[in-house]
Amino acid sequence: MPGSESDFHAELESLLQRADQNGIDVEGGWDCRNGPEHPDWDIIITEVKKTTNAE
């Protein structure tokens, strides 16, 4: 369970890496409905081009 923004980022990064390694297409959008006691979220993931030092 993330206790800070950096923990959240690390867990999200790990989740996306594991999904990609298992052949799951993580690019797209999802609605996350969380019941009346928590906010709902709209999650959108897009792949970005890696940059190199030469650019």
C-alpha positions as a Markdown table, in Angstrom:
| # | Residue | x | y | z |
|---|---|---|---|---|
| 1 | Met | 0.0 | 0.0 | 0.0 |
| 2 | Pro | 1.5 | 3.3 | -1.0 |
| 3 | Gly | 2.1 | 5.7 | 1.9 |
| 4 | Ser | 3.5 | 8.6 | -0.2 |
| 5 | Glu | 3.5 | 9.9 | -3.8 |
| 6 | Ser | 6.9 | 8.3 | -4.5 |
| 7 | Asp | 5.6 | 4.9 | -3.2 |
| 8 | Phe | 2.5 | 5.3 | -5.4 |
| 9 | His | 4.7 | 6.0 | -8.4 |
| 10 | Ala | 7.0 | 3.0 | -7.7 |
| 11 | Glu | 4.0 | 0.7 | -7.3 |
| 12 | Leu | 2.4 | 2.0 | -10.5 |
| 13 | Glu | 5.7 | 1.6 | -12.4 |
| 14 | Ser | 6.1 | -1.9 | -11.1 |
| 15 | Leu | 2.5 | -2.8 | -12.1 |
| 16 | Leu | 2.9 | -1.5 | -15.6 |
| 17 | Gln | 6.2 | -3.3 | -16.1 |
| 18 | Arg | 4.8 | -6.6 | -14.9 |
| 19 | Ala | 1.8 | -6.2 | -17.2 |
| 20 | Asp | 4.0 | -5.4 | -20.2 |
| 21 | Gln | 6.3 | -8.4 | -19.4 |
| 22 | Asn | 3.2 | -10.7 | -19.4 |
| 23 | Gly | 2.0 | -9.4 | -22.8 |
| 24 | Ile | -0.9 | -7.3 | -21.5 |
| 25 | Asp | -1.6 | -4.2 | -23.6 |
| 26 | Val | -1.6 | -1.5 | -20.9 |
| 27 | Glu | -2.3 | 1.4 | -23.3 |
| 28 | Gly | -5.9 | 2.6 | -23.2 |
| 29 | Gly | -8.5 | 3.9 | -20.8 |
| 30 | Trp | -10.4 | 2.4 | -17.8 |
| 31 | Asp | -13.1 | 3.6 | -15.4 |
| 32 | Cys | -12.3 | 2.7 | -11.8 |
| 33 | Arg | -15.5 | 2.8 | -9.7 |
| 34 | Asn | -14.8 | 2.7 | -6.0 |
| 35 | Gly | -18.1 | 2.7 | -4.2 |
| 36 | Pro | -19.7 | 5.6 | -2.4 |
| 37 | Glu | -17.0 | 6.1 | 0.2 |
| 38 | His | -14.1 | 6.7 | -2.3 |
| 39 | Pro | -13.8 | 8.9 | -5.5 |
| 40 | Asp | -14.1 | 7.3 | -8.9 |
| 41 | Trp | -11.2 | 7.6 | -11.3 |
| 42 | Asp | -10.8 | 7.7 | -15.1 |
| 43 | Ile | -7.4 | 6.2 | -15.9 |
| 44 | Ile | -5.7 | 6.8 | -19.3 |
| 45 | Ile | -2.4 | 5.3 | -20.2 |
| 46 | Thr | -0.4 | 6.2 | -23.3 |
| 47 | Glu | 3.0 | 5.1 | -24.4 |
| 48 | Val | 5.6 | 7.8 | -24.8 |
| 49 | Lys | 8.7 | 7.8 | -27.0 |
| 50 | Lys | 11.9 | 7.3 | -25.1 |
| 51 | Thr | 14.5 | 10.1 | -25.6 |
| 52 | Thr | 18.2 | 9.7 | -25.8 |
| 53 | Asn | 21.1 | 12.1 | -24.9 |
| 54 | Ala | 21.8 | 12.6 | -28.6 |
| 55 | Glu | 18.5 | 14.3 | -29.3 |
